[in-house]
């Protein structure tokens, strides 16, 4: 009876997609609980399919592209799934995955990395029907490594996890294939031979990392252990600004929330609170430094909203100061000409490997002013852009109310100063160190695009997949239940699935 009552309350408060998600996850929880009390043979009575790569051949010539198709056979219909893959990185360099309509990429698929192991996420967790049929699911794209020599090398698909759209588990077999490299060895040393690898790749290392995560009170999903990571906690401080707006019904005002300190985080949440009789929250503008998580709730104007930022599938941390996100409000008819506090509470954040971040927040305010207010303007000099951070043009701000103006007469109000785009890194390859160095700021990267910084951080200019919720298993009375996300009751489920590096 208690479970039914809880379900009714949750169902009544969730929007359409949220309802679908919570139903699925509650169903999944019930399946787990039921499975614990049933014979193993009964719990595993699911359809059978096979996921297998096809053997191919290619010249043992460095840089040659190698495409390995992975096939579904005997596919009974699935909603979403995951498989792990490993290969010899001294022979093949993993470059990309080409997905198909039979197995589309999940929105929170991890970025490609090249350490000899990768977890492939496919399908759609919110699908309303199953993906059916046999054929090429996705194609793995490699290039022949500099150190490759002629001979056979294996690409292995293993550890399948598949579910249909109703969260019934699907059993599947997997296989390995051989890539035949023909011809003579190039005789070159690998480009990565003289640089440290940020990530461990062997199963023993991952198991050790998982043990350490478990002992430190993590959620059980270890992620990939970054060897350069410092033991102490990283820290973020979210600071809301003070802004001003004229008392005019429907007037828009934007309140930036900035990282005044950010030494590394992957994903987090913070609760914004405001007087919704005076201000209506209409939107949140996210930045590359704090992207919107894929399962964030639609903006609601009830005076309190949980903001979900970052990427919970990240394999590195976001670092750097700057605007995290901007709260966009509309002034209500009932608003008075006075100061309204915008508080930031219950701040939580975690690193990519599930270490807790020291997360703090500082409140801001919106000053609503009428015609009797006299602005006292202060000139704010132009802020030059850097490689990673946008700059701003010169503007003027009222020291009393916080309103911003583009002119020193206070006649042209602006939501925010005009932005000068970040310069981006100017990367040059260092042959001796086998890495890319920015000629402007001196930062070093593994890739020519400047997305993978050496030292385990994601720069604020790098693109990243958007994530969802961490998975938090809770043991109560011998049964397994799932903790609900406070944002709207959506169950925190996807972390284990999307976090690369977990060993089952």
N, C-alpha and C positions, 0 to 999 in steps of 0.2 A: 504493500500500500504506500509506503514512504517513497519507493522508487517511482511509482505512478504519479504521486503528487509532485515530486521534483520535476519529472518530465513535463507535466502540464505547465508548470511555472516557466520553465526554460522555453518550451515551445511557443508560449504566448508572447514572449519578448523578442524572439529572433526574426530577422527578415528571411526572405525566401532561401537564399543561399546558405545562410546560417542554420536554418532549420534542417536543410538537407545534410549539412556537415555534422551537426550534432546527432541526428538520427543514425548516421553511419557510424560515428565513433562510439555511441552508446551501444549500437548493435555489435561493434567490434569488441567492446568491453564484455558484453554478455557472452559472446562467443568464447572469449578467453576463459571466463569464469566457468562456463559450461564444460569447456574442454578439460579443465582441471579435474572435474568430477566424473568424466566419462572415460571408458577404455580408450587407449591410444588409437586402436584400429577404427573406432567410430569417429573420432575427432579428425582423422585424416582422410575421410571419404570425399575427396574433391577430384575434379577433372584432371586429366594428365595432358601435358604438352611438352614440347622440347624446344629449347633455345640453343642454337648451335651456330658457330661461325663457319664459313666456308674456307677451305684451304686455297691459297693463291701463291703465285710465284712472281718474283721481281728481280731485276739485276741488283747485285750487291754494290750499287753505286751510290755514294752519299747524296742525299737530297731527293732521290727517286721516290715519287709518291706511291704508296701501297694502300689499296682499298680492300678492306675485309668485310664482306656482307655477313650479317647475322640474321639467320632465318628463324621464323616461328613455324612449327609444324604441329598438327593436332591441337590447334588453339581452340579451346571450348568457349572462349569469350572472357575477357578480363577488363577491369576498369583502370588499374594502375599497377605498376610494379617496379622492381629494382633488381639489378644483377651486378655482381662485382666482376672486374676484369683485371687480369695481370698479364704482363708481357716483359720481355727482356729489353730494358731501356738502352743497353749497350748495342743492341741490334736495330731497334725500331724506336723512333720518336713519335709519340702520340700527338696528333695535331688537332683533330676535330671529330665530331660525330655528325653524320647526316641522318636525320630522323625521317620516318615515313608516316603516312596517314594511318598505317596500322599501329604505329608506336610513336606518337608525337612526343616531343620533349616536354617534361614537366616545367612549369613556370619557375620552379625553384631549383632546377638542376644546377649542380655545382660547376664552377668554372673549370675549364680544361687545365689539367696540370700533368706533368710528364715524368712522374717519379716511378713508373712501373706498376702502378695500381690506380684504379679509378672505379667509382660507383656510378652506374648508369641509372638515371631515373626517367621513366617513360610512362605514357598514359596520362590520365587526368583524374585527380582525387575527387573532383566534383562532377564526374561524368554521370549522366542519367541513363546510359545504356553501355553495354560492353563493346569493346573492340573485338571483332570476330574475323576469322580468316587466317590463312597461311600465306607465307611469303617473306620478303625482306622486311625486317622490323627496323633495322638501322644499319648504317654502314660506318665502320671504324676507319678513320683515315690516319695513316701513319706516313712517315718518311723514313728512308733508310738512314741510320745514324752514321756519323763520320767513322766510328770505330768498327762498323759492321764488316763481317767477312762472309764469304760464301758458305752456305750450309742451311740447315733447318733451324727455325726458331718458332716457339710456340706462343699462340695467343689463346688464353684460357678464359672462358666464361663460367662463373660458378656462383654459389650462394644466392639462388633465386628467391625472391619474395614477391608473390603476385596475389592480387585480390580482385574479385569481381566488383561491380558497382555497388552491390549490397554488402560489401566487406566480408564475403565468404572467401576463405583462403583457397588458392589454386595451387596444386602441386605441379612441379615442372622438373624436367631433367635438363641438364646442361652438358656442354662438351667443350673440347679444345680443338683448335685447328693448327695446321702447320703453314708457316710462310716460308717458302723455299727461296733463298737468296742465291742467285746464280752468278757465276763469273768469279773474278778475283777480288780480293780485299783491297780497299783503298789505301790501307796502311796508315791512315791518319788517326790521330788521337781524338777522342771525343771532345767536343767543344766545352763540355762541362767538367773535364777531368781535373782542372785546377781550381775549381770553385766549390765551396762547401754546399752540400745539399741541405735545404732547410727542413726536409721531411724524411722520416724513416719510412721504408717501404715494405720490409719483410714482415711476415706474420708474427714472428716472435717479438719484434719491436712494437707492433700494434697491441699485442696482448699485454706487454709490459706497460704501455701507455694507458690502456684501459684499466689495468690494476691500479695505477697511480691515481687515475681520475676517480675510481671508486673509493679509494682510501681517503681522498681529499674531500669527499662529500659531494661529488658531481652527480649528474643524473644517470650516469652509467654509460653514456655515449662519449667515447674518449676523443674522437676527432683525430686529426693528424698532429702528432707531436712536433712542435717547432723547437729545434735544438737551440736556437738563439734567444728563446723566450726567457725573460727574467722571472725569477721566482716570486718577486713581490707583486702585489696587486697593481693593475693598471687603474687609471682614474679618469673620470669624466665629470665636468661641471657644465650643466645646462643653465644658461642665464638669459632670462627674458628681458627685453628692453622696456623702457618707458616711452610711449608714443602719445601723440595728441591728435584730436580730430574735432572739427567744428560740429556743434550741436545742430544737426540737420538730419531729418528722418531719412533713412536709407543710405546715409554716407558710409563709405567703406574705410576701414582702417586696418593696416597690416602691422602685426606685432612680431618682429623677428625673435627667434630663440637661438642663441649662439652657443657653440662650444667655447667657453672661455678657457677650458683645459680639456685635453683629450689625448691621453697617452696610449690609447688602444682599447677598442671594443668591437664586437661583431654585431650584436643586436640588443635591443633594450626597449623598455616602456617607461612612460611618464604620464601622470594624470594631470590634465589641465582643468582648473576650476575658475569660474567667472560668474558674474551676476547676469543671468540670462533674461532678466526683465529689462535690462538696459542694452545688452549686446547679444547679437545672434552670431554664433560661429557658423560661417558658411563654407569654409574650405581650409585645408592645410596644404601649404606648398612645401614639398620636401626637396632636399638637395642631394647632390652626389655624395656628400659627406654623411648623410643620414637618409638613405632612400626609404621609401614606403614599403613596409612588409606586405606581401601578397594577400594575406588574410586580415588586413586591417579592416575595422568596421567602417561602414558609411558614417560620415559626420552627422552627429545629432546635436540638437541644441537643448540639452537638459541641464546645462550649467556645469557639466562634468564630462570629460571625454578622455579615454585612454589612448595615447598616441603610441603607435608601435613603429619603431624605426630600425634601420639597419638591415641585415641579411642573415637570417639564422641558418642558412646553408653555406655561409662564407667559410673559406679555408684559410683566410688571413683576417687581420683586424683593420678597421678603419682608424686612422689617426689624423690629427691636425685640428687646428682651431678654425673657426669660421661659422657661418650660418648653418644650423642643423635643419631647421624647418621654420616656416612662417605661418602664424595663426591669422586667418583672415576673418574679421568681424564686420557686421553691419550694425549701425546705430539704430536702436528701436525708437518708436515715437515716445515711449514712456521714459526715455533716458533723461537724467538730470545733468546739468552742467557741473560736473565734479569729477574726482579721480576714482577710477574703478580698478581694484587690484586683480591681476591675473596670476593665480598661484600655480606652482608646479610641485606636485607631491608624488609620493610613492615611486621614486625613481629607481629602476632596476636595470642592470646591464650585465652582459656576459661576454667573454672573449670567444673566439672561434673554437677554442678547445674546452669550452664550458667552465672556465674559471670566472668566479664572481668578480665584478668590477666595482671599485669604490665609486658609486654614482651619487652625485649631489645635484641640487637644482636651486635656482634663485628666482624668486617671483619678479614679475614686471607689473606694468599698469597701463591703462588707457585713460588719458585725461580728455574729457569731453568739455569743450569750452564754448562760450557764447560770445556775442558781439561785444560785450563789455571787457573781454580779456585783451590785454595789451601784450603783444609778443616781445620778448627780449631775445634778440637773435645773436647767435654765436656762429662764426664761420668754422666749418670743418674742412680742413685741407684735403686735397685729392689724395687718395690712397692708391699707390701704385700696385698693379697686380703682380703676383709671383707665379711661379710655375704651376702651383696647385690651387692658389686662392685668387678669387676675383678681387679686383680693386673697385674703387668708387670715384666718381667725379666729385668735384667740390660742391658743397651744399651748405645750407644754413639750418640751424636747429634752435627752437625756442627753449631756453634754459628753464623756463617756468612750467610749460605744458608738454614739451616733447615733440610738438609738431615740426615737420621738416618742410623746407622751402628750397626751391631752386634759385631764388633771387634774394638779395639782401634787403629788399623792401617788404618781404613777407607777403607778397601778393600771389605767388604761385606755389600752392601747397603740393607736396608730393608724398606718396606712400613711403617711398624709399629713394635714396639717391641713385642716380644712373650708374649702372654697373659697367665696369671695364673688365672684359673677359680675361680669365687666367691665361697665361702665356703658353702653358703646356711645357713639357720637358723637351730640351734639345739634346737628344741622346747620340752618343758616339760610342762605337764598339771599341773596347780595350782588348786588344789581341793577347796581351800578356796575362791579364787577370780573367779573361774569358767572361766578360760581363759588359753591360751598357752603363755608361756614366753620363749624367746630365751636365752639360758644359756650363749651365747657369747656376744650379744650386748644389751640385756635387753628389746628389743621390745616385745610388746604384740599383740596377734592375737586371733581372734575368732575361727579359724579353725586350725586343726593339719597340714594342708598343708602350712600354712603361707602365704596365699593369701589375707586374709582380716585383715589388721592391724587395731587395735583399735585406733581410732583417725581420721579415714576417709582418708587413703591414700593407694595407690597401690604401693607396693615395686617394685624396679626395676627388681626383679627376678620373679615376678608373671606373669603368662601367661594372655593374655587378647584378647578378640575379637577385630578385627579391624573394625574401623568405616568409615564413609563417610563424608558427608557434613552436616552442620547445616541448618535448614530450616529458611528462613528469609522472612516473608510475608511483602509486600510493598503495601500500599494503594495509588493509583493514580486515581484521578478523580472519586472516588466512586467504582472503580473496583479493583480486586485483581490480582496482577501479582507476579511472582516469580523472585527473584534476582538471577542472574547467578553467578556461581563460577568463579572467575577470572582465575583460572588455565587453563581452556580450554572452558569455556562457559557452563559447566555442571551445571544444575540448582541445587541450594542448597535446597534439599527437605526432606532428610531423617531424619533430627534431631528430628522433632516432633514425627515421627513414632517410632524411635528407642529409644528415651529418656524415660526411665522408670519413671512413676510418673505423666505423664500429665493427667489432667482431661479435658474431652471434654466439 
